[in-house]
Amino acid sequence: MLGLAFTGCGVSLSEGSSETEFFKRLAIVGPLIPGAELRLELDYEQPYNADVEVQCDLLSTAKATPTTDPTENPAGTPTPTPVHVPAPVPTPGNRALVILVEAVGPNPEGTTSDESTPMPGSLDRRFPAPDQPGRYVVRCYTPADGDNQIFKTIRIQES
């Protein structure tokens, strides 16, 4: 009932689709300018009775630079119409920095079923902002299950 009362006021009680079974919140704190020191804050809930490896990366969303010279067109060969190519989806191929690689210890009361009470925890890491202004994505994931991931987009402003 309380949740319904807040809904009308524009207050949200959860982070919605940004949560996963393991990850609960991802925040980047600090001045978003080139070379500044930033801090990653990652909250999780560990339901499993085994270690869970967590990795966080800073990914560039810049478009790749073409490797061919568009002026290299033999005479008489028609030039194809350029096609709009969207910015790449963040992948390890456009990784700018590995921020964190850490194993979260097992939940002593955890099981492999959904019946265990998750053990809350958090990870904090300091890292340097990229030297180049632009849009970046911080991605935290569990390598054992690539679908278990959380993203945060940041924009590094010109200083």
C-alpha positions in Angstrom: 0.0 0.0 0.0 2.8 2.4 0.9 4.4 1.6 -2.5 1.2 2.7 -4.2 1.2 6.0 -2.3 4.7 6.9 -3.3 4.1 5.9 -7.0 1.8 8.8 -7.5 4.4 11.2 -6.1 7.1 10.1 -8.6 9.1 8.3 -5.9 10.6 5.0 -6.8 11.4 2.3 -4.2 13.6 0.2 -6.4 16.1 0.5 -9.3 13.9 -1.6 -11.6 15.5 -3.5 -14.4 19.0 -2.5 -13.4 19.0 -5.1 -10.6 20.0 -8.7 -11.3 19.8 -11.8 -9.2 23.3 -11.0 -7.8 23.9 -7.3 -8.5 21.7 -4.7 -6.7 23.3 -1.3 -7.3 26.2 0.3 -9.3 27.3 3.9 -8.8 30.2 5.9 -10.0 31.3 8.7 -7.7 33.6 11.6 -8.4 34.2 14.4 -10.8 33.6 13.2 -14.4 36.5 15.0 -16.0 39.6 13.6 -17.7 42.1 12.0 -15.3 40.1 12.5 -12.2 39.9 9.9 -9.5 36.6 8.0 -9.5 35.1 5.5 -7.2 33.0 2.4 -8.2 30.4 1.4 -5.6 28.9 -2.0 -6.2 26.2 -3.6 -4.0 25.4 -7.3 -4.3 23.5 -10.1 -2.6 25.4 -13.5 -2.5 22.9 -16.4 -2.5 25.3 -19.2 -3.4 27.4 -21.5 -1.3 30.4 -21.0 -3.6 32.7 -18.2 -4.5 31.4 -15.9 -7.3 34.0 -14.0 -9.4 33.1 -10.4 -10.2 34.7 -8.3 -12.8 34.1 -4.6 -13.6 35.4 -2.9 -16.8 35.4 0.6 -18.1 34.3 0.3 -21.8 34.5 2.9 -24.5 31.5 3.5 -26.7 33.4 5.4 -29.4 32.9 4.2 -32.9 35.9 2.4 -34.4 38.1 4.3 -36.8 37.8 3.0 -40.4 40.8 1.0 -41.5 40.4 1.6 -45.2 40.9 4.9 -47.0 37.6 5.9 -48.7 39.5 7.6 -51.5 41.0 4.3 -52.6 38.3 3.6 -55.2 39.4 2.2 -58.6 38.1 4.2 -61.6 34.7 3.0 -62.8 33.9 1.2 -59.5 30.7 2.6 -58.0 31.0 3.9 -54.5 28.4 2.3 -52.1 26.1 4.5 -50.2 27.4 4.9 -46.6 25.3 3.1 -44.1 24.7 4.5 -40.6 26.5 2.2 -38.1 25.5 2.7 -34.5 28.1 2.9 -31.7 29.2 -0.6 -30.7 27.6 -2.4 -27.8 30.0 -2.5 -24.9 32.2 -5.6 -25.1 35.7 -6.6 -23.9 36.9 -5.6 -27.4 36.3 -1.9 -26.5 37.6 -2.2 -22.9 39.5 0.9 -21.7 40.3 -0.3 -18.2 39.8 -3.3 -15.9 38.5 -1.7 -12.7 38.0 -4.8 -10.5 38.5 -8.5 -10.5 37.5 -10.1 -7.2 36.0 -13.3 -5.8 33.1 -12.8 -3.5 33.2 -15.5 -0.8 30.4 -18.1 -0.4 27.3 -17.5 1.6 27.7 -20.0 4.5 23.9 -20.5 4.5 23.6 -20.5 0.7 22.3 -23.3 -1.5 22.0 -23.8 -5.2 18.2 -23.4 -4.9 16.3 -20.1 -4.6 15.4 -20.9 -0.9 18.6 -19.4 0.7 18.7 -15.9 2.2 21.1 -13.8 0.2 24.1 -12.3 2.1 24.4 -8.6 1.2 27.8 -7.1 0.5 29.5 -4.3 -1.4 32.8 -3.7 -3.3 34.4 -0.3 -3.7 37.3 0.5 -6.0 39.1 3.8 -7.0 40.1 4.2 -10.6 41.2 7.0 -12.9 38.7 8.6 -15.3 39.7 8.2 -19.0 42.0 10.9 -20.4 39.7 11.6 -23.3 36.2 13.2 -23.0 33.3 11.1 -24.2 30.7 8.5 -23.3 31.8 5.4 -21.4 30.1 2.4 -19.8 31.1 0.8 -16.5 30.0 -2.9 -16.7 30.2 -5.3 -13.8 29.5 -9.0 -14.5 30.1 -12.5 -13.3 32.2 -14.3 -15.9 30.6 -17.7 -15.0 27.2 -16.2 -16.2 27.6 -13.4 -18.8 23.9 -12.6 -18.5 24.4 -11.6 -14.9 25.6 -8.0 -15.4 24.9 -4.4 -14.5 25.8 -1.3 -16.5 26.3 2.4 -15.7 26.8 5.0 -18.4 29.1 8.0 -17.6 30.1 11.0 -19.7 33.6 12.4 -19.2 33.3 16.2 -19.8 36.0 18.4 -21.2 37.9 20.0 -18.4 
